[in-house]
Amino acid sequence: MRPVRRLQRISVAAGVMAIALAGSYLAFAQGPATSAPLPTLPPLAQMEPHLYDSSGCPLGPESDAADARLVPQCGPTDPQASVPTARTRLDLRGFQGDRYAGPLNSDAAVVLADTVSTTSTGTWRAWGLARNETSRTIGIKVTAVLLDSAGGTLTTVAASSAVGAVRSGEPAPFVLTSTVPAAQVAGVRWSGAATPSGTATKRDFSIMLNWTLPYGDREPAASYYRDPAVGPPYPYVLSGEIQNVGTNAVTRPHVVVAWESDDGRVQWVDTAEAGQVPYRASESATFAPTLAAGALMPFLLTVADTSAGPTLADLTPTVWVATS
Amino acid sequence: MNRGFSVKSTIKIAAVLGVMVSQFVPAPAALAKTFGDGPLDAVKTQASQYLCGNLTTNKLAAMMMAPTWEETGASGAPSPMAMGRSDTYSLSSANINLYSNATIGGAERDFFHAGIGLWQLDDAGIGKNMPAFQRITSGTAGDKAAQQMAGTYCAAGGTDANKRAAAWGPWVACNDGSCESVFQTIYCGSTNSICNISTTAVTKDGGMATHLCREQSSSATFTCYYVDIQAAQGDVSYWRETAPKSGNSSGGWPSPVTQSFYNWDSSANVENRDWLEVDTGYPNEWRAKRDEGYSSRSSTHMTWNNPSFSNQLCDVSSGRGHCTPPNL
């Protein structure tokens, strides 16, 4: 098991404050916080034209032919869904998870302290989310200044999120690593910074999660996904698909996943290019790097890390699809 | 079909019928398989609409049929109404929301199955936009399966077997390679025909019935589908009969199997499942509402309630349920 401790120290709060001050927080503090528009998926009638009529009512099953299916009388309209909060899980274009909705409290990239987990043994590492609280699409770089018990700086580590184009309001995962022993780290000063976004391509993808295989001693998979030839233990596997719901072809979409514990802290982050198999690639199908409008492409994320792998099966994946 | 996801404000993963993969021994390759006549007709019709590359109607139809035995646990004709029994709390705490009122115990068999039908289309995966009645009926469920398999097959490169394996990617039952074995049994390439299949009487909707319903204090009717599991067709020996039907009392395998329920969609794209007291024997009517597009494991997108007097369900077609005036 990978020991993880919660960041609940004063240094975190101080760090968050430093982040807020580093951005244009004061300008926002004078007016009401705004919310970012949500990049919602197309309506069901557009996503599933064979299964919904133009008004969005699911077609009845009486005929095999899509154009002859019964248009049922839909049931009573349910009350309007409540306005999503920061913890509402949302299925959006290129994103599936929570912490997207809610007000933009500052004009900055903000490290979400309550999502951060760090190691307590071995070298210091951290996983977490930072949120784009600006009104534009940005890249996000997270910096952590590691402090000793006297408040002195041990080292400074920084990394950019694997999601290169983070939309207004969107959270993005980060991973920080250092060579400093975790036991020496008494405090952390966090900061986030907006950087030029990695791509202008819209992230118009629908995400579907299909199945997982647990890490460890299990029957090896031998179909599209093939486990490594040597094992067990076999890696944790997350299988899913993306669909390009935009109007343009997209090249080399990749999937980024952050696994969160029930308290919302990120325990692991990984990424994989859609259409790629991680092991024994010569024995599996291949996919062109370009995903046409409307087309599907599978993705496979595997975690062979002996500490993290066994913990992932009961964690919650938050998923991003981005382009290079 | 898959291992699905979510809970509360989060999503998590659970097996639908994946556990079954190691519990059922695939039929020997040369042994004939049984399939329902209605579903076979629907599978062929749907296959014909999604041809691409070197796919023929029969080849794609055989690909579509290949996962259905393992996914539904059938040794005979797969049952269109099959309900997954492996989405248990012990497999993933996320699955607690599938249990009635998100509680183990109580009205155990008012269970919200996430994976349904011949392809066990799961509401965390490629079945997320479909209410139960579309996942049960062979035509609409087959439409999704055909679209999925053909789309992936024709986008993939490699050998034919490689491409088929990719097309079956969403179906966990295929992970052990058994779907290829079944395909080789039921598709005769030299004659481009479906072979070694015997058919038996199963309707496309597998025993589900289309009714008219209304809420008790309203005269406005709407289409509802009665998922009467006692009327389920095909091989129900695994999914319907595995004991205990109320599920493992500790939340382990198997999950409960639902009692009969009503299914409809609101015009706001909310899937409703309603369990009447007359069907369940429980003291209260329970209703679950799932936002189409979201996993039923998410408590923010799938909620349970006891309908108020005015919202209680009346099956107008059969006069069952809560049918005080205004009657039609």
Chai-1 contact restraints between the chains, C-beta under 6 A:
chainA,res_idxA,chainB,res_idxB,connection_type,confidence,min_distance_angstrom,max_distance_angstrom,comment,restraint_id
A,L44,B,N129,contact,1.0,0.0,6.0,A-B,restraint_1
A,L44,B,N269,contact,1.0,0.0,6.0,A-B,restraint_2
A,E48,B,N129,contact,1.0,0.0,6.0,A-B,restraint_3
A,H50,B,D143,contact,1.0,0.0,6.0,A-B,restraint_4
A,L51,B,Q134,contact,1.0,0.0,6.0,A-B,restraint_5
A,G56,B,N269,contact,1.0,0.0,6.0,A-B,restraint_6
A,P58,B,P131,contact,1.0,0.0,6.0,A-B,restraint_7
A,P58,B,Q134,contact,1.0,0.0,6.0,A-B,restraint_8
A,P58,B,D265,contact,1.0,0.0,6.0,A-B,restraint_9
A,P61,B,T137,contact,1.0,0.0,6.0,A-B,restraint_10
A,P61,B,G139,contact,1.0,0.0,6.0,A-B,restraint_11
A,P61,B,T140,contact,1.0,0.0,6.0,A-B,restraint_12
A,P61,B,D205,contact,1.0,0.0,6.0,A-B,restraint_13
A,D64,B,A42,contact,1.0,0.0,6.0,A-B,restraint_14
A,D64,B,T45,contact,1.0,0.0,6.0,A-B,restraint_15
A,D64,B,G139,contact,1.0,0.0,6.0,A-B,restraint_16
A,P72,B,T223,contact,1.0,0.0,6.0,A-B,restraint_17
A,Q73,B,F222,contact,1.0,0.0,6.0,A-B,restraint_18
A,Q73,B,T223,contact,1.0,0.0,6.0,A-B,restraint_19
A,C74,B,D265,contact,1.0,0.0,6.0,A-B,restraint_20
A,C74,B,S266,contact,1.0,0.0,6.0,A-B,restraint_21
A,C74,B,S267,contact,1.0,0.0,6.0,A-B,restraint_22
A,G75,B,F222,contact,1.0,0.0,6.0,A-B,restraint_23
A,G75,B,W264,contact,1.0,0.0,6.0,A-B,restraint_24
A,G75,B,S266,contact,1.0,0.0,6.0,A-B,restraint_25
A,T77,B,S266,contact,1.0,0.0,6.0,A-B,restraint_26
A,T77,B,S267,contact,1.0,0.0,6.0,A-B,restraint_27
A,T77,B,A268,contact,1.0,0.0,6.0,A-B,restraint_28
A,D78,B,S266,contact,1.0,0.0,6.0,A-B,restraint_29
A,D78,B,A268,contact,1.0,0.0,6.0,A-B,restraint_30
A,D78,B,V270,contact,1.0,0.0,6.0,A-B,restraint_31
A,R87,B,S9,contact,1.0,0.0,6.0,A-B,restraint_32
A,T88,B,T300,contact,1.0,0.0,6.0,A-B,restraint_33
A,R89,B,S9,contact,1.0,0.0,6.0,A-B,restraint_34
A,R89,B,S298,contact,1.0,0.0,6.0,A-B,restraint_35
A,R89,B,T300,contact,1.0,0.0,6.0,A-B,restraint_36
A,D91,B,G293,contact,1.0,0.0,6.0,A-B,restraint_37
A,D98,B,S9,contact,1.0,0.0,6.0,A-B,restraint_38
A,M208,B,G125,contact,1.0,0.0,6.0,A-B,restraint_39
A,M208,B,I126,contact,1.0,0.0,6.0,A-B,restraint_40
A,L209,B,F5,contact,1.0,0.0,6.0,A-B,restraint_41
A,L209,B,A124,contact,1.0,0.0,6.0,A-B,restraint_42
A,N210,B,N2,contact,1.0,0.0,6.0,A-B,restraint_43
A,N210,B,G125,contact,1.0,0.0,6.0,A-B,restraint_44
A,N210,B,P170,contact,1.0,0.0,6.0,A-B,restraint_45
A,W211,B,N2,contact,1.0,0.0,6.0,A-B,restraint_46
A,W211,B,R3,contact,1.0,0.0,6.0,A-B,restraint_47
A,W211,B,V172,contact,1.0,0.0,6.0,A-B,restraint_48
A,T212,B,R3,contact,1.0,0.0,6.0,A-B,restraint_49
A,T212,B,I13,contact,1.0,0.0,6.0,A-B,restraint_50
A,A221,B,N175,contact,1.0,0.0,6.0,A-B,restraint_51
A,A222,B,G177,contact,1.0,0.0,6.0,A-B,restraint_52
A,S223,B,A165,contact,1.0,0.0,6.0,A-B,restraint_53
A,S223,B,C174,contact,1.0,0.0,6.0,A-B,restraint_54
A,S223,B,N175,contact,1.0,0.0,6.0,A-B,restraint_55
A,S223,B,G177,contact,1.0,0.0,6.0,A-B,restraint_56
A,Y224,B,A165,contact,1.0,0.0,6.0,A-B,restraint_57
A,Y224,B,A166,contact,1.0,0.0,6.0,A-B,restraint_58
A,Y224,B,G169,contact,1.0,0.0,6.0,A-B,restraint_59
A,S284,B,N162,contact,1.0,0.0,6.0,A-B,restraint_60
A,A285,B,A156,contact,1.0,0.0,6.0,A-B,restraint_61
A,A285,B,G158,contact,1.0,0.0,6.0,A-B,restraint_62
A,A285,B,N162,contact,1.0,0.0,6.0,A-B,restraint_63
A,A285,B,K163,contact,1.0,0.0,6.0,A-B,restraint_64
A,A285,B,A166,contact,1.0,0.0,6.0,A-B,restraint_65
A,T286,B,G157,contact,1.0,0.0,6.0,A-B,restraint_66
A,T286,B,G158,contact,1.0,0.0,6.0,A-B,restraint_67
A,F287,B,A156,contact,1.0,0.0,6.0,A-B,restraint_68
A,A295,B,A155,contact,1.0,0.0,6.0,A-B,restraint_69
A,L296,B,G151,contact,1.0,0.0,6.0,A-B,restraint_70
A,L296,B,T152,contact,1.0,0.0,6.0,A-B,restraint_71
A,P298,B,G169,contact,1.0,0.0,6.0,A-B,restraint_72
A,T316,B,T10,contact,1.0,0.0,6.0,A-B,restraint_73
A,T316,B,I11,contact,1.0,0.0,6.0,A-B,restraint_74
A,T316,B,K12,contact,1.0,0.0,6.0,A-B,restraint_75
